[in-house]
Amino acid sequence: MSKHPLDHDRGASKGRLERFTAAAKADMPSKATMALQQRPRTQGDGKMKAFSRIEKTGGGA
């Protein structure tokens, strides 16, 4: 099995795991992440009610 393109050795560049770890430990989250967290919820609890109903009755609608 061949390596993923990001796993190929490119000299001084970091490996995928190191890049993911650095991103996870970053002090400042990205602006996109902050915007998603601050966006108001538009759906309410409709999905949870539907999931609960399916779980209780074993069917939908």
Protein Blocks (a to p, Z undefined) as FASTA:
>chain_A
ZZdfklpcehjaccfklmmmmmmmpmbdcfklmmmmmpccfkljmlmmmmmmmmmnopaZ
Z
